[in-house]
């Protein structure tokens, strides 16, 4: 695996937000939008299990990660602001 990069850019404001993450620990990415009248929200988030079918099917297929008591995990993300000239 390696690193994945997602970038949201706004050409009018001449900048972008770049999100990089390690796919060995966060192998999926989820995007959701709320496009209400006069209100717009967009989220991009690296995640550790597939979100398209929900947690139930992932649990049944033994693809839903669990932490044992006392166990911990570390995730690495990089967030950058990119300015355009």
C-alpha positions in Angstrom: 0.0 0.0 0.0 1.1 3.6 0.3 -0.2 7.1 0.7 -3.4 8.4 -0.8 -4.1 12.1 -1.5 -7.5 13.9 -1.7 -7.6 17.6 -2.6 -10.5 20.0 -2.5 -9.8 23.1 -4.5 -11.5 26.5 -4.9 -10.2 28.2 -8.0 -12.1 31.4 -7.2 -10.4 31.7 -3.8 -7.1 30.4 -5.2 -6.4 27.7 -2.6 -7.0 24.1 -1.9 -7.0 21.8 1.1 -5.0 18.6 0.6 -5.5 15.5 2.8 -2.9 12.7 2.7 -3.2 9.5 4.6 -1.5 6.1 5.0 -3.6 3.4 3.2 -2.0 0.6 5.2 -4.1 1.8 8.3 -6.9 3.8 6.6 -7.6 1.8 3.3 -10.9 3.5 2.5 -12.2 7.1 2.0 -15.7 8.3 2.6 -17.3 11.4 1.2 -20.6 12.9 2.1 -22.5 16.0 1.1 -25.4 17.9 2.5 -26.8 20.2 -0.2 -29.6 22.0 1.5 -30.9 25.3 0.2 -28.5 28.0 1.2 -26.3 25.5 3.0 -23.7 23.2 1.6 -21.4 20.9 3.6 -18.8 18.5 2.2 -16.8 16.0 4.3 -14.0 13.7 3.1 -12.7 11.3 5.7 -10.2 8.4 5.5 -11.7 5.4 7.3 -10.6 1.9 8.3 -13.6 -0.1 6.9 -15.9 0.2 3.9 -18.8 2.5 4.6 -21.0 1.8 1.6 -22.8 -1.2 2.9 -22.9 -0.2 6.6 -21.4 -1.8 9.7 -23.8 -4.8 9.8 -22.5 -6.4 6.6 -18.9 -5.5 7.4 -19.3 -7.2 10.8 -20.9 -10.3 9.2 -18.0 -10.5 6.7 -15.5 -10.1 9.5 -14.2 -6.9 7.9 -15.1 -4.6 10.8 -12.0 -3.8 12.8 -12.2 -4.0 16.6 -9.8 -2.9 19.4 -9.2 -5.4 22.2 -9.2 -4.1 25.7 -6.1 -2.0 26.3 -5.2 -2.1 22.6 -4.5 1.2 20.7 -3.8 2.2 17.2 -2.1 5.2 15.6 -3.1 6.8 12.4 -1.1 9.3 10.4 -2.7 12.1 8.4 -1.3 15.2 6.8 -3.5 18.3 6.1 -2.1 21.1 3.9 -3.3 24.4 2.6 -2.2 25.0 -1.0 -2.2 28.5 -2.3 -2.3 29.3 -6.0 -0.6 32.3 -7.5 
